Structure formats: C-alpha cells, structure tokens
Amino acid sequence: LQEPVKLPGSYMQERELSNVWSRIVFDGVNPRVAIDRAIISINREIARKMEEFGYLKDGQRVREYKIPTIESVTEWMKNAK
C-alpha cells in the first residue's frame, strides 16, 4: 500500500473528487462533464502552487520537483545519521 504522490496543490484532488461526487449525485451533472471541470480546476491549482514555490515560471519549468519515493526517503534517512 502506498500513498498517492503529494505535489504542491494536490489537496485540490481530494476536494474536487468530493465536488464531482456531489455534482453528479445531487445536481444531476453528467459524470464526464463533472470530471472534466474538476481536471481543469486541479491542474490550474497545481500549476499555481508550483509557480508559487518556484518550480514553474510563466508555465515553464524552472527547476525540477523531485517526487519522493520509498527508496529516496530511505536514502535520506541513511544520510541523516
């Protein structure tokens, strides 16, 4: 079992998944439409946060965002000793 990758702004994924459910079940929105809208919101927020933290500038990558893996965290822990 592994947790999904966390990116700056990825909290929006959980929020929008909940919103998609509500739009489909309570508002009767077509699932494809609800999901497509959520994808736009999620991508916009992730890009905004990546720019805020200095990984993107005007939509272009400025520096690499290293996604932590089990292996890299284990390596960090070994190096910290």
Secondary structure, DSSP 8 states (H G I E B T S, - for coil): -------TTTHHHHHHHHHHHHHHHTT---HHHHHHHHHHHHHHHHHHHHHHTTSEETTEE-S------HHHHHHHHHHH-
